[in-house]
Structures are given as structure tokens and as C-alpha cells.
């Protein structure tokens, strides 16, 4: 029998999360309890963060949106500032899991699970999100791309938790696009996904581009070469095809039960071609 | 450990292993076998319950997490009279939205939660609202029909209540 603790505050958590306690920390449990069931590991102590109010909620201050790590996906979707300012994140949350999974799972859990297929991750990379890490003795902060070090691996220390994510509201993009290819629409792990932030001028020239792919490399893949290929050019199928070829070279996909590596490679390029079809608001309406 | 929570309107206190899965506790200790375990991994929705009014998966919750919560299982959604069914349940029966019945408790609870958040869903919104619940008899069309009709009959009830109250 495992001990399960539900601390109600951070001071209570620090007392329970002692070095050497071999505790495993979780929030929504949607990934961890599946791993326990499959006997991936067998910790003597589980600490559930769901009751710590300091780790929940969303606030917007001085152009930065801060999301507590234990905020559920459903609660984030219910917050109007997310759809208004971080539409690419909103779109990836809408296709994450299923309604009950979104009621349980949290953004901090999605990040700490560090699956290459984590649905929020390409958008958080594209938005250049920072993670705030907390332990009894202090806190540190780093870009999400430095936090996630490999599939299922982060640089979280034993007595440390992810407390929040902060994102500077991007003013400069008029396209927030996310697309996930899976075996079905709901309850599907991504076979490949792409988050795109673009600024397209009134005459159709791409002025800025940030692209991040999920499920096609050990961690989220960005491709500066493909971004450069689009910037300064009018958005056209030809340009997108050139950029798609660069991405297909850059990806490092695996073959698994959902798709084989070649399919993932092809799809990661094809996802870019979709940018031809998207509508955008004219650049006059957004900030420089 | 003792876990105290409200279950289908009544406070219960039960001695349980803190790491016991909620679905097992409900079925094996509390004998509420309406909640089904399908996949045990959060992918089928058969074990859905309402926790503080929201659908959650009882296969991915541990007994300790029940402390202080308000839990509703399929056994708890009908009216105060013993035989009274919830309008969603009535509608499932009317539309033949049940085949083997294994997914039904989860489907009904997902529909109840959906209609509480969105009393007038479109068919697409119903499909999205139920997208966490798998039916392996492939009876989705009748299920969507049933939820659509339940939303209309529940709306008529609300209208009537408002009129009666006025």
C-alpha cells in the first residue's frame, strides 16, 4: 500500500517532500496513475498537488499571463484571456484528451510528463513560455525548451516542483495556428502536430514566423531554417513546400504503435502546407 | 485511512487504502456497480463520475482524493422518488440509445454535465461533449439523438418552472 498525501499549502508540501522520501508528485493523475497501473514504477509515497490553491489560477499583469501549474486544462479554456491573447495554446488545449481528461489534467502535468506528444508543448515552445520552479529554499526560472531535456525527462530536482508558467503576450502575430494529426479526434496521442505563429503583412508577405512540431523528435522540434525560408517572402505553396522539405530533414521521428517514422516525417512537412488555407486578420489591426 | 465525502447526496465515511482506485472502492466496497471499468487508463469514459459536478474518471483517482468532495455516480442522478429517472436517462430509453449498456452510465453522466454547462448544445457540441466516452456497439447516432431530445425536454421543464414560479 502506498501512502497518498494531499497537502493544502506550500509549507505543508515542503514538510512532506523531503529529500530521500522517494515521493512521486502528481497533479491531475491522468498520466501518472496509468504508469502506476502498468507498474512502470512503484513509489512508496504519492503527493497530490490538487489542493494547493497557490498553484492554481491565471492572472494577467503587465503584458504577461501567468498560469499556475495545477490549473486544469478545462479551467484554462474557460479563461477568456487565453482565447484572446494565446489563441495557439487555446487551440491545442481544445484537442487535448477528452472532456474528463481536461477536467482532471493540468498544464503543469502536461509539461512535467514531457512527452514528445504533449499537446500543449509545441504551443508553449512557440510562445517562448518560461517555467517557474519552486523548492523550499528558493525558486528559479527558465525557458521551457531548457526545462525539458528528453522524452519524459526534465531538469526538475528531487525536492522541487513546477509552480507556474509565464508567457509574455505576443502582440506581433496575426496567425495563431495549431493542428494535430492523430488516429482519431478525441483521446488521441498526436502522431505529429504543429504550432505556428506568423505575422503576415497586408500584401501577404511573411514578416515573422515561429514554428514548433510535436511528436516528431525526442522533444519539441523547432526549425530555424524553415522559419527563415518563409520570412521576407510572400506566403505561397512553393515556399511552404521548400520549408516542408527542410523540416522533413530536421525531424527525428520514431516508429511506434501509432505511426511509423516515415509517415511522421511526411506529415510533419505536410502540416506546414496547411498554412496556405488559414485566414488572418490584417496587420493594420495588430501591433508592430 | 478514513475518507469522508458526500456520495449521491449522503455523507459517507469509509476506511480505505489511500491508494485504492476510486472505481474499485465504489464497486467493491460501496456496491455501486453502475460505474464500469473499461480500459482502466482514462481512454474509454466508462468509469466517469461527477466530482463537485464535473466529469472525472474514477479509474484515475485514488481514494484519498475523495476527501471532502461531492460525488455523484449514475445511481445518484435520478429524482428523489425511487423510480424517477433523470430526463437524460428517459431519453436514452426512448431513443434506444443503449445496446450492451456498458458505456451507458458514463455516457449519461457526460451528457448531464454537458447539458448543465450548455443547455442547448448543437449536435456537433454534443459529439464533442461525449467525445471522452467510447461506445463499442457503435451506437453514437442514437446517443446524440437522445441527448439532443433531452436538452429540449429539459428546456421545456425549465420554461414551465419559470412560468409556474412567475
Interface residues (C-beta under 8 A of the other chain):
Chain A: X1 X2 X3 X4 X5 X6 X28 X29 X30 X33 X34 X37 X46 X48 X50 X74 X97 X98 X99 X100 X101 X103 X104 X185 X186 X187
Chain B: X17 X18 X19 X21 X40 X41 X42 X43 X45 X48 X54 X55 X56 X57 X59 X60 X61 X62 X63 X64 X65 X67 X110 X113 X114 X128 X129 X131 X132 X133 X134
